[in-house]
Amino acid sequence: MTLKVAFPYNKEVSFYEPTKIHLAPEYIFLENTFSPLIELDPKEGTPSGGIAERFDWDEDELHFYLRKDLKTIDGYTITAHDAEFSLKRLLVLSSNTHGNFKSVICPDDEFTDISSNCNGIEVIDDYHLLLKVKGKKQFLAKMLAAIDFAIIPKTSVDPKTLKIIDYRNTSGPFYVEKSTSDGHITLKPNHHHYHYNKDLPETVDLIPSGLNIGKNSLQMFKNNEVDHITTIDDLKPNKIIDFAEKNSDTSLHSSLQIRTFALFFTQKGIKRFSHNERIAIGKSLRASLESQFLKKSGYKKRHQLFPQFGDGGLNDNEMRDVENTYKNNDLIIKDDILLSVIRVGEVQEFQEALKSHKNVIVKEGQVSDAFGGDPDSKDFPDVFLAGPDVSFMEDVGLITYTVNAGLIGIPKDEREAWLKSYMEMEDKNERIDKLKQVHKNALLKGFIVPYASSPYVALTRKGWSADLPEIVGNHLLWKIRKD
């Protein structure tokens, strides 16, 4: 049976690279085609066996014992040598967005090519890999579960360019059977993989949807062109929730309230507008967005980036300082403000919600608004609106992404040093205090202005059942089975 999935991306397969993930569809595709040494338990969020069947700490050494029966679809056995190669490849490319591996494992080594030495990585035998860690950092196991740290078979990589050249022989539950230039990708399950089950779909078709390239996912669902809408769809959750309530032949998956919707001032916006002006802009835009979205299904008010009772969240007393900053500010800003919307719904809806703000120009956003671009350009936004997943529990991979994307107000030239300092802390309470401090500072200074949270939602046509995780936004296709 074929599972037809509305996939909000239109990139051909060669675009996908574990060491260069900027948007959720990239992550979701890669976590289904490659596997890391460690995975997170989808129910508890704790590190568990992945390609490494088990792992153990011995003082400052982290030992991985790999599964001996894991093969690619064509029978290539994945060993500790592939794991070593993949981790060193990541160090050479040094572009990953979820976790700074080098600062933990070999901070003093230089990497120019794959043959460069890393004293922190050692192959003991074909199925035993050792990481020598600078200080016992328990968060490392959870960080390594990010798909940035995917294990890629050596034979699937060009040894000179380090580019992935074979998406058929992958380490994950699915491999790529076919890919077209417009982003239509056909996946097949790898029966050698530890997540394989006979009830998995025989074929998974990823069919591009939305993105101004055609019909949106709900239109395709209504027309029986797809059977499944993912948690990272570009439609807002209320539309999918409302549709599910009216259609009994569907089942709805809903995570916890872990997705935050917020305004994020860019370095350009921070430079253009003073502290009081950012607060005034945020206060005015937040009020309009709340009046538009909080009455819709799935949304709840949130005025901080992290969930209040999660790691990094602020208590009522700490938030009182933030709210007083907004309460006592009634400036009126008349300057033009350029706001970009990055993958949180159709831009027209946000234009409608903010139509009373005649000086706010709302446009479709690009990932470069967060990770790059030229802040001196007249087309670069002052503020962007996004909906990141920040999790309830400390997730060093997500925290690294949050910092590197400029989502928490740390200037670009200070981010590397902040992350290095954060990851050098062995005590979790110290790390969380540091995270809370920068979180509160970003709110007080108007670098970020959260206004709502929602769950991640997915829609499945009956005949299929989806047992997706509730505590993270990941979309594990191997959790979808034929009834």
Secondary structure as a PSIPRED ss2 file (coil, helix, strand):
# PSIPRED VFORMAT (PSIPRED V4.0)

   1 M C   1.000  0.000  0.000
   2 T E   0.000  0.000  1.000
   3 L E   0.000  0.000  1.000
   4 K E   0.000  0.000  1.000
   5 V E   0.000  0.000  1.000
   6 A E   0.000  0.000  1.000
   7 F E   0.000  0.000  1.000
   8 P C   1.000  0.000  0.000
   9 Y C   1.000  0.000  0.000
  10 N C   1.000  0.000  0.000
  11 K C   1.000  0.000  0.000
  12 E C   1.000  0.000  0.000
  13 V H   0.000  1.000  0.000
  14 S H   0.000  1.000  0.000
  15 F H   0.000  1.000  0.000
  16 Y C   1.000  0.000  0.000
  17 E C   1.000  0.000  0.000
  18 P C   1.000  0.000  0.000
  19 T C   1.000  0.000  0.000
  20 K C   1.000  0.000  0.000
  21 I C   1.000  0.000  0.000
  22 H C   1.000  0.000  0.000
  23 L C   1.000  0.000  0.000
  24 A H   0.000  1.000  0.000
  25 P H   0.000  1.000  0.000
  26 E H   0.000  1.000  0.000
  27 Y H   0.000  1.000  0.000
  28 I H   0.000  1.000  0.000
  29 F H   0.000  1.000  0.000
  30 L H   0.000  1.000  0.000
  31 E H   0.000  1.000  0.000
  32 N H   0.000  1.000  0.000
  33 T H   0.000  1.000  0.000
  34 F C   1.000  0.000  0.000
  35 S E   0.000  0.000  1.000
  36 P E   0.000  0.000  1.000
  37 L C   1.000  0.000  0.000
  38 I E   0.000  0.000  1.000
  39 E E   0.000  0.000  1.000
  40 L E   0.000  0.000  1.000
  41 D C   1.000  0.000  0.000
  42 P C   1.000  0.000  0.000
  43 K C   1.000  0.000  0.000
  44 E C   1.000  0.000  0.000
  45 G C   1.000  0.000  0.000
  46 T C   1.000  0.000  0.000
  47 P E   0.000  0.000  1.000
  48 S E   0.000  0.000  1.000
  49 G E   0.000  0.000  1.000
  50 G C   1.000  0.000  0.000
  51 I C   1.000  0.000  0.000
  52 A E   0.000  0.000  1.000
  53 E E   0.000  0.000  1.000
  54 R E   0.000  0.000  1.000
  55 F E   0.000  0.000  1.000
  56 D E   0.000  0.000  1.000
  57 W E   0.000  0.000  1.000
  58 D E   0.000  0.000  1.000
  59 E C   1.000  0.000  0.000
  60 D C   1.000  0.000  0.000
  61 E E   0.000  0.000  1.000
  62 L E   0.000  0.000  1.000
  63 H E   0.000  0.000  1.000
  64 F E   0.000  0.000  1.000
  65 Y E   0.000  0.000  1.000
  66 L E   0.000  0.000  1.000
  67 R C   1.000  0.000  0.000
  68 K C   1.000  0.000  0.000
  69 D C   1.000  0.000  0.000
  70 L C   1.000  0.000  0.000
  71 K E   0.000  0.000  1.000
  72 T C   1.000  0.000  0.000
  73 I C   1.000  0.000  0.000
  74 D C   1.000  0.000  0.000
  75 G C   1.000  0.000  0.000
  76 Y C   1.000  0.000  0.000
  77 T E   0.000  0.000  1.000
  78 I C   1.000  0.000  0.000
  79 T C   1.000  0.000  0.000
  80 A H   0.000  1.000  0.000
  81 H H   0.000  1.000  0.000
  82 D H   0.000  1.000  0.000
  83 A H   0.000  1.000  0.000
  84 E H   0.000  1.000  0.000
  85 F H   0.000  1.000  0.000
  86 S H   0.000  1.000  0.000
  87 L H   0.000  1.000  0.000
  88 K H   0.000  1.000  0.000
  89 R H   0.000  1.000  0.000
  90 L H   0.000  1.000  0.000
  91 L H   0.000  1.000  0.000
  92 V H   0.000  1.000  0.000
  93 L H   0.000  1.000  0.000
  94 S C   1.000  0.000  0.000
  95 S C   1.000  0.000  0.000
  96 N C   1.000  0.000  0.000
  97 T C   1.000  0.000  0.000
  98 H C   1.000  0.000  0.000
  99 G C   1.000  0.000  0.000
 100 N C   1.000  0.000  0.000
 101 F C   1.000  0.000  0.000
 102 K H   0.000  1.000  0.000
 103 S H   0.000  1.000  0.000
 104 V H   0.000  1.000  0.000
 105 I H   0.000  1.000  0.000
 106 C C   1.000  0.000  0.000
 107 P C   1.000  0.000  0.000
 108 D C   1.000  0.000  0.000
 109 D C   1.000  0.000  0.000
 110 E C   1.000  0.000  0.000
 111 F C   1.000  0.000  0.000
 112 T C   1.000  0.000  0.000
 113 D C   1.000  0.000  0.000
 114 I C   1.000  0.000  0.000
 115 S C   1.000  0.000  0.000
 116 S C   1.000  0.000  0.000
 117 N C   1.000  0.000  0.000
 118 C C   1.000  0.000  0.000
 119 N C   1.000  0.000  0.000
 120 G C   1.000  0.000  0.000
 121 I E   0.000  0.000  1.000
 122 E E   0.000  0.000  1.000
 123 V E   0.000  0.000  1.000
 124 I E   0.000  0.000  1.000
 125 D E   0.000  0.000  1.000
 126 D C   1.000  0.000  0.000
 127 Y C   1.000  0.000  0.000
 128 H E   0.000  0.000  1.000
 129 L E   0.000  0.000  1.000
 130 L E   0.000  0.000  1.000
 131 L E   0.000  0.000  1.000
 132 K E   0.000  0.000  1.000
 133 V C   1.000  0.000  0.000
 134 K C   1.000  0.000  0.000
 135 G C   1.000  0.000  0.000
 136 K C   1.000  0.000  0.000
 137 K C   1.000  0.000  0.000
 138 Q C   1.000  0.000  0.000
 139 F H   0.000  1.000  0.000
 140 L H   0.000  1.000  0.000
 141 A H   0.000  1.000  0.000
 142 K H   0.000  1.000  0.000
 143 M H   0.000  1.000  0.000
 144 L C   1.000  0.000  0.000
 145 A C   1.000  0.000  0.000
 146 A C   1.000  0.000  0.000
 147 I H   0.000  1.000  0.000
 148 D H   0.000  1.000  0.000
 149 F H   0.000  1.000  0.000
 150 A E   0.000  0.000  1.000
 151 I E   0.000  0.000  1.000
 152 I C   1.000  0.000  0.000
 153 P C   1.000  0.000  0.000
 154 K H   0.000  1.000  0.000
 155 T H   0.000  1.000  0.000
 156 S H   0.000  1.000  0.000
 157 V E   0.000  0.000  1.000
 158 D C   1.000  0.000  0.000
 159 P C   1.000  0.000  0.000
 160 K C   1.000  0.000  0.000
 161 T C   1.000  0.000  0.000
 162 L C   1.000  0.000  0.000
 163 K C   1.000  0.000  0.000
 164 I E   0.000  0.000  1.000
 165 I C   1.000  0.000  0.000
 166 D C   1.000  0.000  0.000
 167 Y C   1.000  0.000  0.000
 168 R C   1.000  0.000  0.000
 169 N C   1.000  0.000  0.000
 170 T C   1.000  0.000  0.000
 171 S C   1.000  0.000  0.000
 172 G C   1.000  0.000  0.000
 173 P C   1.000  0.000  0.000
 174 F E   0.000  0.000  1.000
 175 Y E   0.000  0.000  1.000
 176 V E   0.000  0.000  1.000
 177 E E   0.000  0.000  1.000
 178 K E   0.000  0.000  1.000
 179 S E   0.000  0.000  1.000
 180 T C   1.000  0.000  0.000
 181 S C   1.000  0.000  0.000
 182 D C   1.000  0.000  0.000
 183 G C   1.000  0.000  0.000
 184 H C   1.000  0.000  0.000
 185 I E   0.000  0.000  1.000
 186 T E   0.000  0.000  1.000
 187 L E   0.000  0.000  1.000
 188 K E   0.000  0.000  1.000
 189 P E   0.000  0.000  1.000
 190 N C   1.000  0.000  0.000
 191 H C   1.000  0.000  0.000
 192 H C   1.000  0.000  0.000
 193 H C   1.000  0.000  0.000
 194 Y C   1.000  0.000  0.000
 195 H C   1.000  0.000  0.000
 196 Y C   1.000  0.000  0.000
 197 N C   1.000  0.000  0.000
 198 K C   1.000  0.000  0.000
 199 D C   1.000  0.000  0.000
 200 L C   1.000  0.000  0.000
 201 P C   1.000  0.000  0.000
 202 E C   1.000  0.000  0.000
 203 T E   0.000  0.000  1.000
 204 V E   0.000  0.000  1.000
 205 D E   0.000  0.000  1.000
 206 L E   0.000  0.000  1.000
 207 I E   0.000  0.000  1.000
 208 P E   0.000  0.000  1.000
 209 S C   1.000  0.000  0.000
 210 G C   1.000  0.000  0.000
 211 L C   1.000  0.000  0.000
 212 N C   1.000  0.000  0.000
 213 I C   1.000  0.000  0.000
 214 G C   1.000  0.000  0.000
 215 K C   1.000  0.000  0.000
 216 N C   1.000  0.000  0.000
 217 S H   0.000  1.000  0.000
 218 L H   0.000  1.000  0.000
 219 Q H   0.000  1.000  0.000
 220 M H   0.000  1.000  0.000
 221 F H   0.000  1.000  0.000
 222 K H   0.000  1.000  0.000
 223 N C   1.000  0.000  0.000
 224 N C   1.000  0.000  0.000
 225 E C   1.000  0.000  0.000
 226 V C   1.000  0.000  0.000
 227 D C   1.000  0.000  0.000
 228 H E   0.000  0.000  1.000
 229 I E   0.000  0.000  1.000
 230 T C   1.000  0.000  0.000
 231 T C   1.000  0.000  0.000
 232 I C   1.000  0.000  0.000
 233 D C   1.000  0.000  0.000
 234 D C   1.000  0.000  0.000
 235 L C   1.000  0.000  0.000
 236 K C   1.000  0.000  0.000
 237 P H   0.000  1.000  0.000
 238 N H   0.000  1.000  0.000
 239 K H   0.000  1.000  0.000
 240 I H   0.000  1.000  0.000
 241 I H   0.000  1.000  0.000
 242 D H   0.000  1.000  0.000
 243 F H   0.000  1.000  0.000
 244 A H   0.000  1.000  0.000
 245 E H   0.000  1.000  0.000
 246 K H   0.000  1.000  0.000
 247 N C   1.000  0.000  0.000
 248 S C   1.000  0.000  0.000
 249 D C   1.000  0.000  0.000
 250 T E   0.000  0.000  1.000
 251 S E   0.000  0.000  1.000
 252 L E   0.000  0.000  1.000
 253 H E   0.000  0.000  1.000
 254 S E   0.000  0.000  1.000
 255 S C   1.000  0.000  0.000
 256 L C   1.000  0.000  0.000
 257 Q C   1.000  0.000  0.000
 258 I C   1.000  0.000  0.000
 259 R E   0.000  0.000  1.000
 260 T E   0.000  0.000  1.000
 261 F E   0.000  0.000  1.000
 262 A E   0.000  0.000  1.000
 263 L E   0.000  0.000  1.000
 264 F E   0.000  0.000  1.000
 265 F E   0.000  0.000  1.000
 266 T C   1.000  0.000  0.000
 267 Q H   0.000  1.000  0.000
 268 K H   0.000  1.000  0.000
 269 G H   0.000  1.000  0.000
 270 I H   0.000  1.000  0.000
 271 K H   0.000  1.000  0.000
 272 R H   0.000  1.000  0.000
 273 F C   1.000  0.000  0.000
 274 S C   1.000  0.000  0.000
 275 H H   0.000  1.000  0.000
 276 N H   0.000  1.000  0.000
 277 E H   0.000  1.000  0.000
 278 R H   0.000  1.000  0.000
 279 I H   0.000  1.000  0.000
 280 A H   0.000  1.000  0.000
 281 I H   0.000  1.000  0.000
 282 G H   0.000  1.000  0.000
 283 K H   0.000  1.000  0.000
 284 S H   0.000  1.000  0.000
 285 L H   0.000  1.000  0.000
 286 R H   0.000  1.000  0.000
 287 A H   0.000  1.000  0.000
 288 S H   0.000  1.000  0.000
 289 L H   0.000  1.000  0.000
 290 E H   0.000  1.000  0.000
 291 S H   0.000  1.000  0.000
 292 Q H   0.000  1.000  0.000
 293 F H   0.000  1.000  0.000
 294 L C   1.000  0.000  0.000
 295 K C   1.000  0.000  0.000
 296 K C   1.000  0.000  0.000
 297 S C   1.000  0.000  0.000
 298 G C   1.000  0.000  0.000
 299 Y C   1.000  0.000  0.000
 300 K E   0.000  0.000  1.000
 301 K E   0.000  0.000  1.000
 302 R C   1.000  0.000  0.000
 303 H C   1.000  0.000  0.000
 304 Q C   1.000  0.000  0.000
 305 L C   1.000  0.000  0.000
 306 F C   1.000  0.000  0.000
 307 P C   1.000  0.000  0.000
 308 Q C   1.000  0.000  0.000
 309 F C   1.000  0.000  0.000
 310 G C   1.000  0.000  0.000
 311 D C   1.000  0.000  0.000
 312 G C   1.000  0.000  0.000
 313 G C   1.000  0.000  0.000
 314 L C   1.000  0.000  0.000
 315 N C   1.000  0.000  0.000
 316 D H   0.000  1.000  0.000
 317 N H   0.000  1.000  0.000
 318 E H   0.000  1.000  0.000
 319 M H   0.000  1.000  0.000
 320 R H   0.000  1.000  0.000
 321 D H   0.000  1.000  0.000
 322 V H   0.000  1.000  0.000
 323 E H   0.000  1.000  0.000
 324 N H   0.000  1.000  0.000
 325 T H   0.000  1.000  0.000
 326 Y H   0.000  1.000  0.000
 327 K H   0.000  1.000  0.000
 328 N C   1.000  0.000  0.000
 329 N C   1.000  0.000  0.000
 330 D C   1.000  0.000  0.000
 331 L C   1.000  0.000  0.000
 332 I C   1.000  0.000  0.000
 333 I C   1.000  0.000  0.000
 334 K C   1.000  0.000  0.000
 335 D C   1.000  0.000  0.000
 336 D C   1.000  0.000  0.000
 337 I E   0.000  0.000  1.000
 338 L E   0.000  0.000  1.000
 339 L E   0.000  0.000  1.000
 340 S E   0.000  0.000  1.000
 341 V E   0.000  0.000  1.000
 342 I C   1.000  0.000  0.000
 343 R C   1.000  0.000  0.000
 344 V C   1.000  0.000  0.000
 345 G C   1.000  0.000  0.000
 346 E C   1.000  0.000  0.000
 347 V H   0.000  1.000  0.000
 348 Q H   0.000  1.000  0.000
 349 E H   0.000  1.000  0.000
 350 F H   0.000  1.000  0.000
 351 Q H   0.000  1.000  0.000
 352 E H   0.000  1.000  0.000
 353 A H   0.000  1.000  0.000
 354 L C   1.000  0.000  0.000
 355 K C   1.000  0.000  0.000
 356 S C   1.000  0.000  0.000
 357 H C   1.000  0.000  0.000
 358 K C   1.000  0.000  0.000
 359 N C   1.000  0.000  0.000
 360 V E   0.000  0.000  1.000
 361 I E   0.000  0.000  1.000
 362 V E   0.000  0.000  1.000
 363 K E   0.000  0.000  1.000
 364 E E   0.000  0.000  1.000
 365 G C   1.000  0.000  0.000
 366 Q C   1.000  0.000  0.000
 367 V C   1.000  0.000  0.000
 368 S H   0.000  1.000  0.000
 369 D H   0.000  1.000  0.000
 370 A H   0.000  1.000  0.000
 371 F H   0.000  1.000  0.000
 372 G C   1.000  0.000  0.000
 373 G C   1.000  0.000  0.000
 374 D C   1.000  0.000  0.000
 375 P C   1.000  0.000  0.000
 376 D C   1.000  0.000  0.000
 377 S C   1.000  0.000  0.000
 378 K C   1.000  0.000  0.000
 379 D C   1.000  0.000  0.000
 380 F C   1.000  0.000  0.000
 381 P C   1.000  0.000  0.000
 382 D C   1.000  0.000  0.000
 383 V E   0.000  0.000  1.000
 384 F E   0.000  0.000  1.000
 385 L E   0.000  0.000  1.000
 386 A E   0.000  0.000  1.000
 387 G C   1.000  0.000  0.000
 388 P C   1.000  0.000  0.000
 389 D E   0.000  0.000  1.000
 390 V C   1.000  0.000  0.000
 391 S C   1.000  0.000  0.000
 392 F C   1.000  0.000  0.000
 393 M C   1.000  0.000  0.000
 394 E C   1.000  0.000  0.000
 395 D C   1.000  0.000  0.000
 396 V H   0.000  1.000  0.000
 397 G H   0.000  1.000  0.000
 398 L H   0.000  1.000  0.000
 399 I H   0.000  1.000  0.000
 400 T H   0.000  1.000  0.000
 401 Y H   0.000  1.000  0.000
 402 T H   0.000  1.000  0.000
 403 V H   0.000  1.000  0.000
 404 N H   0.000  1.000  0.000
 405 A C   1.000  0.000  0.000
 406 G C   1.000  0.000  0.000
 407 L C   1.000  0.000  0.000
 408 I C   1.000  0.000  0.000
 409 G C   1.000  0.000  0.000
 410 I C   1.000  0.000  0.000
 411 P C   1.000  0.000  0.000
 412 K H   0.000  1.000  0.000
 413 D H   0.000  1.000  0.000
 414 E H   0.000  1.000  0.000
 415 R H   0.000  1.000  0.000
 416 E H   0.000  1.000  0.000
 417 A H   0.000  1.000  0.000
 418 W H   0.000  1.000  0.000
 419 L H   0.000  1.000  0.000
 420 K H   0.000  1.000  0.000
 421 S H   0.000  1.000  0.000
 422 Y H   0.000  1.000  0.000
 423 M H   0.000  1.000  0.000
 424 E H   0.000  1.000  0.000
 425 M C   1.000  0.000  0.000
 426 E C   1.000  0.000  0.000
 427 D C   1.000  0.000  0.000
 428 K H   0.000  1.000  0.000
 429 N H   0.000  1.000  0.000
 430 E H   0.000  1.000  0.000
 431 R H   0.000  1.000  0.000
 432 I H   0.000  1.000  0.000
 433 D H   0.000  1.000  0.000
 434 K H   0.000  1.000  0.000
 435 L H   0.000  1.000  0.000
 436 K H   0.000  1.000  0.000
 437 Q H   0.000  1.000  0.000
 438 V H   0.000  1.000  0.000
 439 H H   0.000  1.000  0.000
 440 K H   0.000  1.000  0.000
 441 N H   0.000  1.000  0.000
 442 A H   0.000  1.000  0.000
 443 L H   0.000  1.000  0.000
 444 L H   0.000  1.000  0.000
 445 K C   1.000  0.000  0.000
 446 G C   1.000  0.000  0.000
 447 F C   1.000  0.000  0.000
 448 I E   0.000  0.000  1.000
 449 V E   0.000  0.000  1.000
 450 P E   0.000  0.000  1.000
 451 Y E   0.000  0.000  1.000
 452 A E   0.000  0.000  1.000
 453 S E   0.000  0.000  1.000
 454 S E   0.000  0.000  1.000
 455 P C   1.000  0.000  0.000
 456 Y C   1.000  0.000  0.000
 457 V E   0.000  0.000  1.000
 458 A E   0.000  0.000  1.000
 459 L E   0.000  0.000  1.000
 460 T E   0.000  0.000  1.000
 461 R E   0.000  0.000  1.000
 462 K C   1.000  0.000  0.000
 463 G C   1.000  0.000  0.000
 464 W E   0.000  0.000  1.000
 465 S E   0.000  0.000  1.000
 466 A E   0.000  0.000  1.000
 467 D C   1.000  0.000  0.000
 468 L C   1.000  0.000  0.000
 469 P C   1.000  0.000  0.000
 470 E C   1.000  0.000  0.000
 471 I C   1.000  0.000  0.000
 472 V C   1.000  0.000  0.000
 473 G C   1.000  0.000  0.000
 474 N C   1.000  0.000  0.000
 475 H C   1.000  0.000  0.000
 476 L C   1.000  0.000  0.000
 477 L H   0.000  1.000  0.000
 478 W H   0.000  1.000  0.000
 479 K H   0.000  1.000  0.000
 480 I E   0.000  0.000  1.000
 481 R E   0.000  0.000  1.000
 482 K E   0.000  0.000  1.000
 483 D C   1.000  0.000  0.000
